[in-house]
Amino acid sequence: MADQSDGNLAPKGKKGKLTNSQLRLLGFVAAYGPDGCSETKQALAGKLQISLKTVDRAIHRLREEGLITSHARFGEDGTQLSNTYIAAAMDGEGDHQDSQSEQE
C-alpha cells in the first residue's frame, strides 16, 4: 500500500498524486491570494525553473482537478493578456469540520 503521509496532495480525480512541478505551481499561484496570479506561462516557467510545456500540463491538470481556475484578461484595446490563475479554496476536511461544528 502506498504511503499517504508523504505530504503530496491527492486530488479528487482519478490520476493520483500531483507531481512536484504541479505542487510547486499550485503553491506559487496560491501565494498570490484571492486576486490570483497574472504571470504569463513563460514567466511561470522561468520563475519555477521548469519548461513551458510542463507549465502547460500542470495548469491543465490543476484545472481538471478543480484546484485552480483561470480567467482571461483583455487590454483596453481588446488584445488578450495573460490569464489570471486563482487557487481554489481547498476543500480540506478541517474546513468542512469547522463549518459543521459551527452549525451544531
N, C-alpha and C positions, 0 to 999 in steps of 0.2 A: 504494500500500500504506500502511496506517495506521502512524503512528509508535508503536512499542511501548515507547519509553523515556520516556513522559510520567509515570511513577510511579503510574498508575492500576492497581489490582488487577484482573486479568482473572479473573473467576470461572469455575468449571468448567462452568457451564450454558451455554445457547445464547443468552443475552440480551446478551452483550457486556460492556463495561466497566461498573463501578459508577458511579453518579452521585456528585457531590461530597457531597450530603446522605447518601447511603448510606455513603460512606467515612468521613465525619465521625461518623456514628452508630456504625459499627464500631469506630473508634478510641476513641470515648468508652466504649463497653462494654468493649473490650479493656483500657482503663486500670484497670478495677476488678479485673483479675486473675481467678484461678480461682474466687473466690467469686461473681463476677458482679455485675451492676448491678440493683438492685431499684427503680429510679426508675419512677414512673408514666409513661405515654406523654405525658401533659400536661406533666410536669416535664421530660422529654427534649426536647419541643418548645420549651419555654421556654429551657432551657439551650443548646440548639443554634440557637435563633432560626430555627426552621422551623415550618411548620404541623403540626398534629396529623395531618392526612391524609398529609403527607409522611412523618411518623414511622411511621404505619401501613404505608404502601407500602414503606418502607425495611426495616422489620422483616420484613415478608412476603418480600421479595426476598432478604434476608440469610439467612433461614431456609431458603428454597428452595435457595439455593446452598450450604447447609451451613456458612456462615461464623459463624452464631450458633445457639445453642439457647435455648429458653425453657422455663421451668418455672413452673407455677402455684404460688402461695403462698396459704396459708389462715391466718386468725387462729385463736386458741384457740376462739372461738365458732363457727367454721366458715365465717365470711364470707370471700369471696375477696379477697385483697390484690393488689397489683400483681405482675406476673410478674417472675421473675429472668431476666435475659438474660446469657448467657455466650458469650464469643467462643470459637469452636472453635480448637483447636490448628492453626496454619497448616501445611498440608502442603507447605511450601516445599521446593524442590529441595535447598537447603542442609541441611535436617534429614534428608532422605532419604539424601543422600550421606554425611552424618556417620554414620548408622546402618549404612550399607554398609561404610564404612571400618573401623568397629569390628569388623565380622564377618570382615573379610579378614585 
